[in-house]
């Protein structure tokens, strides 16, 4: 019966260090806890966004129910997009708080918890960057969609726009063009980060695989074939194998 390939343990080798260098290393390692107040501050920012969401929702409900006979669909759509924007920023904060703390400060012992986020089980710096980039693209998409709704009746290039705006803001062709360019830059950045993450994961998985194959070969030879020359004999023709045995 063959054994499954075993992973070779990775050990770190440290040069000899005196007590002073070890103390400096421990102090630098403990400095990661300086980031803990930053993540606590982001939790306060999360509370602020909850208040902003409730305020905008109450304002939207008041605008709609105050005059049900004259409902401005475009205004409602922009208000809902604003609420979605707040939610996506809150999701971004959650990823930064939980993922950043888990990656750079300390592990969170929630294994087996029914509410554990799926992405937290394999989070690392590269995965966190890609998820943050995707969240930023989603936020940029919401802002761009709001702009497209606003500029539906925008005057031609070079002409003065005298029409009324839903939100009271004025847009120009150059401003809209730069919003689209910035959004495309966000998309290209996310693609580049995902590609870099794929390359790094391939490099990390490639090295242990070679070591595991070598370990498997060294472990399988004495059990499967009985003696060191059996590997060579397995590749011989049956007639040649009989002559070898004779």
C-alpha positions as CSV (number, residue, x, y, z in Angstrom):
1,X,0.0,0.0,0.0
2,X,1.5,3.3,-1.0
3,X,1.7,6.3,1.2
4,X,0.3,9.7,0.3
5,X,2.8,12.4,-0.5
6,X,3.7,14.2,2.6
7,X,4.4,18.0,2.8
8,X,7.9,18.9,3.8
9,X,7.9,21.1,6.9
10,X,9.2,24.6,6.2
11,X,11.6,25.7,8.9
12,X,13.2,29.1,9.3
13,X,16.9,29.3,10.2
14,X,18.1,32.2,12.3
15,X,21.6,33.4,12.7
16,X,23.0,33.5,16.3
17,X,21.7,36.6,18.0
18,X,22.6,38.2,21.3
19,X,20.0,39.2,23.9
20,X,20.0,42.8,22.7
21,X,19.1,41.9,19.1
22,X,16.4,39.5,20.2
23,X,14.9,42.3,22.4
24,X,14.8,44.6,19.4
25,X,13.2,41.9,17.3
26,X,10.5,41.3,19.9
27,X,9.9,45.0,20.2
28,X,9.4,45.4,16.5
29,X,7.1,42.4,16.5
30,X,5.0,43.9,19.3
31,X,4.7,47.2,17.4
32,X,2.0,45.6,15.2
33,X,-0.4,46.3,18.1
34,X,-0.1,50.0,17.3
35,X,-2.5,49.3,14.4
36,X,-5.2,48.0,16.8
37,X,-6.4,51.6,17.6
38,X,-6.6,52.3,13.9
39,X,-9.0,49.4,13.3
40,X,-11.0,50.5,16.4
41,X,-11.3,54.0,14.8
42,X,-12.6,52.4,11.6
43,X,-15.3,50.8,13.7
44,X,-16.3,54.3,14.8
45,X,-16.4,55.3,11.1
46,X,-18.7,52.3,10.5
47,X,-21.1,53.7,13.1
48,X,-21.0,57.1,11.4
49,X,-22.0,55.4,8.0
50,X,-24.9,53.7,9.8
51,X,-26.1,57.1,10.9
52,X,-25.7,58.5,7.4
53,X,-27.6,55.6,5.9
54,X,-30.5,56.0,8.3
55,X,-30.6,59.8,7.7
56,X,-30.7,59.4,4.0
57,X,-33.3,56.6,4.2
58,X,-35.5,58.8,6.4
59,X,-35.1,61.7,4.0
60,X,-36.0,59.6,1.0
61,X,-39.1,58.2,2.7
62,X,-40.2,61.7,3.7
63,X,-39.7,62.9,0.1
64,X,-41.8,60.0,-1.3
65,X,-44.6,59.9,1.2
66,X,-45.0,63.7,1.4
67,X,-46.5,63.8,-2.1
68,X,-47.4,60.4,-3.6
69,X,-49.1,61.9,-6.6
70,X,-45.8,63.5,-7.9
71,X,-43.0,60.9,-7.5
72,X,-39.8,61.7,-9.2
73,X,-38.4,58.4,-10.4
74,X,-35.0,59.8,-11.2
75,X,-34.6,61.4,-7.8
76,X,-35.6,58.1,-6.1
77,X,-33.1,56.2,-8.3
78,X,-30.3,58.6,-7.3
79,X,-31.2,58.3,-3.7
80,X,-31.2,54.5,-3.8
81,X,-27.8,54.6,-5.5
82,X,-26.6,56.8,-2.7
83,X,-27.8,54.2,-0.2
84,X,-26.1,51.4,-2.1
85,X,-22.9,53.6,-2.2
86,X,-23.0,53.9,1.6
87,X,-23.5,50.1,2.0
88,X,-20.6,49.3,-0.3
89,X,-18.3,51.7,1.6
90,X,-19.4,49.9,4.8
91,X,-18.5,46.6,3.2
92,X,-15.1,48.0,2.3
93,X,-14.6,49.0,5.9
94,X,-15.5,45.5,7.2
95,X,-13.0,44.0,4.8
96,X,-10.3,46.4,5.9
97,X,-11.1,46.0,9.6
98,X,-11.4,42.2,9.8
99,X,-9.0,41.3,7.0
100,X,-6.4,43.8,8.0
101,X,-6.5,42.9,11.7
102,X,-6.3,39.2,10.8
103,X,-3.4,39.7,8.4
104,X,-1.2,42.3,10.1
105,X,-2.1,42.2,13.8
106,X,-3.4,38.9,15.3
107,X,-5.5,35.9,14.4
108,X,-9.2,36.0,15.3
109,X,-10.3,32.7,16.8
110,X,-13.6,32.2,15.2
111,X,-13.0,28.8,13.5
112,X,-16.3,26.9,13.3
113,X,-18.4,29.9,14.0
114,X,-21.6,29.8,11.9
115,X,-21.2,33.5,10.9
116,X,-17.6,33.3,9.9
117,X,-17.1,35.0,6.5
118,X,-16.1,32.6,3.7
119,X,-13.2,34.8,2.5
120,X,-11.7,35.0,6.0
121,X,-10.5,31.4,5.9
122,X,-7.9,32.1,3.2
123,X,-7.2,35.8,3.7
124,X,-3.8,37.1,3.1
125,X,-2.2,40.4,2.0
126,X,-2.7,39.6,-1.8
127,X,-6.3,38.4,-1.4
128,X,-7.1,41.5,0.7
129,X,-5.7,43.8,-2.0
130,X,-7.7,42.1,-4.7
131,X,-11.0,42.3,-2.7
132,X,-10.4,45.9,-1.8
133,X,-9.7,46.7,-5.5
134,X,-13.0,45.0,-6.4
135,X,-14.9,46.9,-3.7
136,X,-13.4,50.2,-5.0
137,X,-14.5,49.3,-8.5
138,X,-18.0,48.7,-7.2
139,X,-18.1,52.1,-5.5
140,X,-16.7,53.8,-8.6
141,X,-19.4,52.1,-10.7
142,X,-22.1,53.5,-8.5
143,X,-20.7,57.0,-8.8
144,X,-20.4,56.7,-12.5
145,X,-24.0,55.4,-12.9
146,X,-25.2,58.4,-10.9
147,X,-23.2,60.7,-13.2
148,X,-24.7,59.0,-16.3
149,X,-28.2,59.6,-15.0
150,X,-27.4,63.2,-14.3
151,X,-25.9,63.9,-17.7
152,X,-28.7,62.4,-19.7
153,X,-29.8,65.9,-20.8
154,X,-26.5,67.6,-20.7
155,X,-25.8,70.2,-23.3
156,X,-23.5,69.6,-26.2
157,X,-19.7,70.2,-25.8
158,X,-19.0,73.9,-25.8
159,X,-22.5,75.0,-25.0
160,X,-23.7,76.3,-21.6
161,X,-26.0,73.9,-19.8
162,X,-29.0,75.9,-18.5
163,X,-31.2,72.9,-17.6
164,X,-32.1,71.9,-14.1
165,X,-30.1,69.2,-12.4
166,X,-31.7,66.6,-10.2
167,X,-29.0,66.9,-7.4
168,X,-28.1,70.6,-8.2
169,X,-24.6,69.6,-9.4
170,X,-23.2,70.7,-12.8
171,X,-21.3,68.3,-15.0
172,X,-19.0,69.0,-17.9
173,X,-17.9,66.8,-20.7
174,X,-14.3,66.8,-19.5
175,X,-15.4,65.9,-16.0
176,X,-17.4,62.9,-17.2
177,X,-14.5,61.8,-19.4
178,X,-12.1,61.9,-16.5
179,X,-14.5,59.9,-14.4
180,X,-14.7,57.2,-17.0
181,X,-10.8,57.2,-17.4
182,X,-10.4,56.9,-13.6
183,X,-12.9,54.0,-13.5
184,X,-11.0,52.2,-16.2
185,X,-7.7,52.7,-14.3
186,X,-9.4,51.1,-11.3
187,X,-10.4,48.1,-13.4
188,X,-6.9,47.7,-14.9
189,X,-5.4,48.0,-11.4
190,X,-7.7,45.2,-10.1
191,X,-6.8,43.0,-13.1
192,X,-3.1,43.6,-12.4
193,X,-3.5,42.8,-8.7
194,X,-5.4,39.5,-9.5
195,X,-2.7,38.5,-12.0
196,X,0.1,39.2,-9.5
197,X,-1.8,37.2,-6.9
198,X,-2.2,34.3,-9.3
199,X,1.6,34.3,-10.1
200,X,2.5,34.4,-6.5
201,X,0.2,31.5,-5.6
202,X,1.6,29.5,-8.5
203,X,5.1,30.2,-7.2
204,X,4.2,29.2,-3.7
205,X,2.5,26.0,-4.7
206,X,5.2,25.0,-7.2
207,X,8.2,24.7,-4.8
208,X,6.6,22.5,-2.2
209,X,5.2,20.2,-5.0
210,X,8.7,19.4,-6.1
211,X,9.8,18.6,-2.6
212,X,6.7,16.4,-2.0
213,X,7.3,14.5,-5.2
214,X,10.9,13.8,-4.2
215,X,9.8,12.7,-0.7
216,X,7.1,10.5,-2.2
217,X,9.6,8.8,-4.6
218,X,12.1,8.2,-1.8
219,X,9.4,6.7,0.5
220,X,7.7,4.6,-2.2
221,X,10.8,2.9,-3.6
222,X,11.5,0.4,-0.7
223,X,7.8,-0.4,-0.2
224,X,6.6,-0.8,-3.7
225,X,9.5,-2.5,-5.4
226,X,11.4,-4.2,-2.6
227,X,15.0,-3.2,-3.6
228,X,16.6,-0.2,-5.2
229,X,16.9,-1.8,-8.7
230,X,13.2,-2.5,-9.0
231,X,12.4,0.9,-10.5
232,X,14.6,0.2,-13.4
233,X,13.2,-3.3,-13.8
234,X,9.6,-2.1,-14.0
235,X,10.5,-0.4,-17.3
236,X,11.9,-3.6,-18.9
237,X,10.1,-5.9,-21.3
238,X,8.7,-9.1,-19.7
239,X,11.2,-11.3,-21.6
240,X,14.1,-9.1,-20.5
241,X,12.8,-9.2,-17.0
242,X,12.8,-13.0,-17.0
243,X,16.4,-13.0,-18.2
244,X,17.3,-10.6,-15.4
245,X,15.7,-12.9,-12.8
246,X,17.4,-16.0,-14.2
